[in-house]
Amino acid sequence: MPSKLPIASDPNARALAFLRIAVGIFFLIFGEYKVFGTQFTLHGGFQFWINKWLQEGGTYPFMVPVLKNFVLPHATPIAFLVAYAELSIGLALILGFLIRLASAGGLAFMLTLLFSSDYPGAGAPFWQYLGSSLGHSIFALCFISFLIAGSNIPLSINYLRSSGGTKDALRNRTEHS
């Protein structure tokens, strides 16, 4: 019976695994300094960024009341949520564990950041909406790719479990080379 798992020697599967791990490293770094430092969570770092986006007009109009009336009044718990979410997303992507859940959370997070900070202005041409959101939209596209692929790609815990472990995964690779 043919396996539904991609073969570890498939260059597309390896490329997707590389991208997943690279994005995971970014998020691990983003979350690590927030979780293990206190500037972002307890000393106003989170509020600084929200206020900066609001003052500079980088927030989409529909998000302004959300940021002012919900996020800022609950800034400290939300800052901790952001910190631990980033760390968790990073760990999940690096380890290849709960990839779809981490990717759904990452996608929601990127869309929230995009609508909170990447507004080019009411009169901007369409391309500026895309250009101003590159930092968040590229990660969003990565998360969509991970959602589609799931966790059955090489270098993930689920892949190793589904293939019978490291020895079977390596044997499958050599059989299909």
Secondary structure, 3 states (H helix, E strand, C coil): CCCCCCCCCCHHHHHHHHHHHHHHHHHHHHHHHHHHCCHHHHCCHHHHHHHHHHHHCCCCHHHHHHHHHHHHHHHHHHHHHHHHHHHHHHHHHHHCCCHHHHHHHHHHHHHHHHHHHCCCCCCCCHHHHHHHCHHHHHHHHHHHHHHHHCCCCCCCHHHHHHCCCHHHHHHHHHHCC
